[in-house]
Amino acid sequence: MGIDFLKNHAEAQPAKPAFICGDEVLDFATLNRRASRVAGAFASLGCAEGDRVAWMSFNSIAGAEIANGLRRAGLVIVPVNYRLRGAEIAYVLNDSRARVAAAGPDHVDAMAAAMPEVHGDVRFVAAAGDVPRGWLSYAELMRDASEDFESVGDGLGASMIYTSGTTGNPKGAWRPHGVDIANVLQVISIFELTQSDVHLMCGPGYHSGVAFFSALHQVLGATVVLQPKFDAGDALDNIERHRVTTTFMAPTLLQRLVDAQERRPRDTSSLRALILGAAPCPFALKERAEAAFGQVLWEFYGATETGINTVLRPEDQLRKPGSCGTAVPGQEIRLLLEDGSEAPTGRPGELTVRSSWLAEYYNRPDATSKSLRDGFFSVGDIAYRDDEGYYFICDRRIDMIISGGVNIYPAEIEAVLHAHPAVMDAAVIGVPDDEWGESVKALVQRRAGMTSTADELITFCASRLAGYKKPRSLEFVEELPRDAAGKLLKRQLRESYWTRAGRSI
């Protein structure tokens, strides 16, 4: 791209805060110098342009320095999900062929425990706190590094983000040349982002959407407020204190934010763009969010592998229930039936995308080829398009329930359950059924103090859905398994039922 946006901002607005984390403030001039030190420090460890560096941490100032420094050196940051343990961490380090693995103070122990299963000559760096035997100290590396480093990388740089692994081991979505500057500018324009924005980064930085929206604001020279781990009350306090204008989060986090705002309102009048992604957002939650924050909701559909494909603007949130918006210019979207033909308006088909955003799976040409059809990429989502060109995601292909030969989309049933005042969270899965092959089962987390019964909730669904879609059984659970980005881990939920039945779906 030929653009070193950090250097430009350091010269134009040196004293402006680039990052704020608690009481810690890092201005653009200091960030620029620290990024050069990072670039030199990792180069001194033998890293060359294109090499991968794994990073496992909560959101932090050190993480911001490292991300910018690696980009300057032409290195590729590989964010590691901080919920992983042991062999899971080792898998990411081995699969990405990381030259260096670095960890924040809260995750050094977890990464150290994975070391026996890591192959090759990987250098380990502790970003803060105690430095285990055999590890290097980030503070010492930075102390000895020079601020004179000639930039190699530019723009957003190459990226490799591991998918959530809903169908097995996670795969590295690899963009060796980064995101095209035209795509970056297009997204900035679509969401109406500006240099005067203050962005709250409150989700986990290893999630592609969280990292991307933070990076967009860095490109603009806006200020990014970092929340190490999501806490709804703290997020609201940050919005009020720093006059936050934009943020990105998954619907699960939005629900907690709305709950907290309803319990104790803060001044969120500065907020003008609350961007949703990563999972479908229940309509009832959108209504509550608009009541709490005003008409500030944006929603998009996309994937780590395909970028941002559709956008639903604030004025359409309540007008188009269940929609994820219209196609982003330059995105070719096809909805394909099983025979490869295109689905007509109103009929669900597999959503496939062709654009300059597309990633490939690192070291997995087989997986990349399997996801491509005539240059169009699919992550397995099923959707339909209405006569106005708005898209509606039905569900993941792998989550679809086939009962008595009829396709049933759990997301539709989950949306109905979420509309019930007693429901805090809900998941719908297919479980073994001797007569129908699969039957619809709902797993529900009740709100505190609520006593609604399973029969009441099934009746509620039956009054709003076709008879074949209503849950045949419903169980209450303490909590549903979700990753830190808010995605339901349905494979975990289904596994025990199908294992007991002695068969797979």
N, C-alpha and C positions, 0 to 999 in steps of 0.2 A: 504493500500500500504506500510505502514511502512516507508515513506519517508517524512521528513520535509525539503523540498528543500530550503525554505527561511532561515532556520537556517544554512544549509550547505553553502549557498552563503554568509551569513553574516560572517561566519568564514573564508571562502576562499578568499573573495574579499570585505572586509568591506567598503572600501571607494568608490567602484564603484557605480555610479548612478543607482538606481533601477527605479526611476521615475523622470521625468522632466516635469514641467508644468509652462510655462512662464519662470520667473526667479527663480522659486522655484525648488530646487533639493533635493531629498530624497535618501540617499545612503542605501545600503543593511543592514549595521549594525544598522542604526537608524530605518529603516523600521522593522527590526526584533524586536527591543525593543518596538516600538510603537504597533506592532501587539500583543505583549504579554499584553500590557496595555489595548488594545481594548478587548482582550479575557477576562481579569479580570473585566473590566468595565461592559461588558454585562452579565457576570456571576453574578455580584453583583446585577443585576436587576432581578434575578431569572431565567435567561435563562439556560436551560440544554441541553446537547448534543441532536441534532436532531431538536431543536426548530428553527422556522423561524424568520428571522429579515428582515423587508422590508426596502429598501433603495431607495430614490428618489432624484436624483441629476444629474447635469452635470458631466462630467468626471473631477476628482479632486484628489489631493493628499490625502485628507481626505477619499475619496471613496476607494482609493488603500489601505490605512491603515485598513479601516473597513473590506474590503473583505478578507484581509490576516488574520486579527484578528479573524473574525468569523470562518474562516476555522480552525485556530489553536484551537479554543474552541469547534470544532465539531458542530458549528451552521450553519444554511443554509441561505445564502443571497437570498432575493427575490427582484430582481431589478424591480422597478416600472417605467413604461413609463411616462416620465415627461410631456407628452402632455395630460395625463388624468386629469380629474377634477371631484370634487364632488363625486357623487355616483360611478363613474368608479374607483376612488382610493379606496373608501370604499369596493367595491366588491373584489378587489385584497387582501386587508388586511383581510377581512372576510373569503374569500375562502381559503387563504393560512394558516389561523389561526395563523397569526403573533403574537408573544409575544411582540415584540418591533417594532416600526416604526420610522425610522430616515430620516431626510431630510436635504439637503444642503441649503445654505442661500437663493437661488432663488426659493425654492420650499416649504419652511415652510408654507407660507400662503395657498398654494393649499392644502397641506395635513391637515392643521388645519381646513380648510373649510369642509373637509370630515369627521371630527371627530364625529359629531352627528350621523352619519350613521354607525359608526364602532361598532361592537359587542364585548363584552368581556372586560377583563382587559388588555388593550394594553397600554404599556408605550411609550410615544412620546419623541424623542430626536432631538434637533436642533443642527446640526453639526457646525454652525457658525452663526454669526449675532445675531439679536434680538431673545430672548427666550420668546415665548408666555407664558401666565399664564397656569400652569398645565403641562408645558413641562420641560424636563431636559436638561441641557447644556452638550454637548459633551466635551467641553473644561474642565469643572469641573469634569466630570466623569474620563477623562483621567488624570487630575492632581492628583486625589486621588487614581488611580489604581496602582497596583504594576507591575513591569516588570518581576517578578518571577511567570510565569504561565507555568505549565507542559502541554505540547501540548497534545491535545486529538485527533484532526483531523490531517490528513496528505494528501499528494497528492493534487489533485484538489478539493477534498471534495465533499460532496453532492451538488446538484444544483436544483433549481426550477426557471424556466424562463417561463413567461406567453406568450402564443402565441398571435399573433396580432388580433385574434378574427374576422376573415373574415366571419365566419358563426355563429356569436352570441357572447355571452360573452367569453372572453379569458379563456383558460384552462392552468393550471400549468403543464408544462412538467417536471416531477419529476424523478430525478435519486438519490435515497436514498443513493447509495454507490459511487456516482460520476462516472467519466469516467475511465475505466480500464487503468492502466499504459501502457499496450501493445498498446492500441489505441492512447494514447498520444504520445508515442515514434514513432508509425507508421506515424502519421501526421507530426511530426517534421521531419522525414526522407523524406517523400514524397515532402514536400515543401522546403527541404534542409535548414532548419533553424539552426542557430548556436548561440553559446554564444556571439560571437562578433557582432551579429546583433543589430541594433538600430531600434526599431519598433515604428511607429506612430499610436497611437490609436485616430482616428479622428471621428469615428461614435459614435452613442449613446451607452453607456455601458450597457443599458438594453437589447440590441440586442444580441442574443446568439453568432453569429459569431464574432462580435466585441469583446465581453468579452472573448471568447475562444482563439482567436489569441493573445490577450494580455496575457492571462494566460499561453499559450504555451511559450512565451518569458520569462515570469517570472520563469517557470520551468527550463529553460536553464540558467538563470542568465544573460540574456540580458537586455539592457536598454529600457524602454518604455517611449516614449514622449507622454504626454497627451495633447490633444486639447479639451478644455471644450465643445465647440460646433463647429460643422464643419463650416469652412469658407475656401473657395478654396485658396484664396491668402495667408492666414495665414498658411494653410497646406503646400503650396509650400515653404514659408519662413522657416518653421520648417524643411522640408526636406533638404533645402540648409544649414541652420545654424547648424543642428545636424548631418548632413551626414546620414540621415535616409536610411536604406537598405530595410525595408519591411513595408507594410501597408495592411490593409484590408478595403474594402468599397463596397457599393452597386453601381450599374451602374449609378444611378442618381447623386451620388457624383462624380463619375469618369467624367461624362460629365462636371460638373462644374469645376473640376480640369483641364481638357483639355482646356476648354474655357479660364480659367485664365492663363494657360501656353502659349496659343497662343497669348493672349493679351500682356503679359509681361513675357517672359521666365526667369526662375530661373535655377540655376545649380542643376539638379536632377540626375547627373551622378552616385551618390552613390546608387540610387534606383535599386534593382535587382529583387524584387518580389512585384508586385502590385496585390494583391489577390482579386478576385471578387466573390461575392455571393449574396444571398437574392432575386435576380430577374434576369431574362434573360438580357444579354447585347447585344444591337444591333450591328450587324456586322460593320456598318459604324462607330460607336463609337470606336470599337476596332482598325479599321484602323487609325483613328485620334490619338488614344492613343499611338499606336506603333510609329507613326510619331513623336509624342511629347516626348515620354519617352524611345523608343527603345523596344526590345523584352523582356519585363518584366512582361507581363500579365499572370496570372494564373487564372483559373476559376474552381469552384466546384459546384456540386449540392448537396444539403442536406437540412435538416430541423432541427428545434429545437428538434423534437421528435426522429429523426433517425441519427443525426450526419452527418458526411461527407461521401457521398456515391459514387460520381464520381469526377474525377479530369481531367481537360484539361490543358496540359502543354503549356509553351510559344511557342514552335515550332509548335504547332498544332492550334493556335488561328486563323490564316488566312487560314490554309489548310482545316479546318473543320468548315465552317460557320454554326452557329446555334447549334453546339454541346456543351454539358457540360462535355464531356470527357468519359473516360472508368472507369469501376468499380474499386473502391479501393479494394485491396486484403482483403479477409475476409468478404466482403459485398456480400450477396446473393441477387440478384435483379431479380424479375420476373415482366414481363409486362403481365397483365391479361386482357382478353376480358370479356365481360359481362357474358358469360356463365361459367367463371372460368378457361377456358383453356388459355394456354400461347400464346401470340401473336407471329406470325412468324416475321422474319426479315423484317423490313420496314413497319410493320403495327402498328399503335398506340394502346397502351393498358394502363391500370392503373398501375403506377409504385409502386411496393411493395418491401419492404426491410426486410431482416432478418439478424441481427448481434448483437454483444454484446453492441452496442451503445444504443439500444432502450430504450426510456423513457416510463413512464406510466403517465396518467393524474391523478394528485393528487385529491383524494377524488371523482374520476369520473370513477369507474370501467365500467360503461355503455359506456362512450365515448371511453375508452381504448379498450373494446371488439369490439365495432363497427369499430374501425380502424384496427383490426387484422383479418387476415385470414390465418389459418394454421401456425401461428407464424410469418407471414409476415405483416409488418406495412405499412399503406398507409396514406398519408396526402392529397390524392385526385389529384395528378398530373398525367397528361397523357403524355406518351413519346413513342418513338420508338427507335429501335437499328439498326444500319446499319451493313453491312457484315464484317466490321472491328472491331465491338464491341463497337463503339462509340454511346453514348446515346444522344438523342435530345428531349428536353422537348417541347411538343406542347402547353400545357396550363394547368391551373387548371381545374378539372372536373366541378367545379361550374361555371367557367367562359366560358365554351364551349357554343357556340351558335348553336342551332338546328333550321335551317331554311328550311322549306319544307322537313323535314326528313333528311337533310344532316348535318353532323357535321362540324362546322367551328371553327377554333382555332384562337381567337383574337391575340395571340402573333405573329402569322405569319404576320398578316396585320399590326400590330404595328411596326414590324421590317422594313417593306417596308416604312411606313410613316416616321420613324426615319431616313431613308436614304435620304429624301428630304431636301435640304438645308434650306428651310423655316421653318422646324418643330423643335421646341424646345423640346416638349413633346407630347405624344399621348396616347390615350386610346381608345380601341374598345370594345363596349358592344353590347349585344342583346337587342333590344327594341320591344315592342308589334307590331305585324303586323297581321291584320285581315285575310290576304290571306295565309301568310307563317308561321304564329305562332310567329316567331321572324325575325327581319331584322337587318342587320349589320349597326351600327352607329359608326362614329368616332368622337371623341372629341379631338381637337388639340390646343395646345398652340404654337402660332407663335413666331419665333425669332424676336427680336426688329428690326424694320425697314423693315420687310418683308411684302409684300402685296399679296402674292399668294391667290387665291380664293379657295372656296370649290370645285368648278368644276375642277379646275386645279389639286388639290390633288387627287380627285376621279379618274380623267383620269390617273394620275401618277400610282395609284394603279392598275387600269385596265390593264395597259401595262405590269405589272409584276406579276399579279395574275390571276387565273381562274375567269371567270366572276361572278360566284356565291359568290366569296369571297370579291369582292370589296365593299366598303361602299355604302349603298343606300342613306345615308345622312351623312353630315359632318357639325359640328358646331365648331366655334372658342371660346375658353374660356381663361380667364385671367391666370388661373393656375389650374392644376389638383391636386386633393387631394392625397397626399402621406404621409405615416408615416415617422418618422425620419430615419428609416432604408431604405427608398426608395421604399417601396411596394405601388403599386397603391391601393387605397381603392375603388375598383370597386362596392362594395355593395352600397356605398354612391351615386355613379354615376347612377346606375341602378334604385335605389329606387323610385325616383320621376316619372320616366317614367311608371313603373309598377303600382305605386299607382294611378296615373291618369287614367290608363286603367282599374282599379278596379279588377285586378287579379295579381297573382304571375306567375313566369316563368313556 
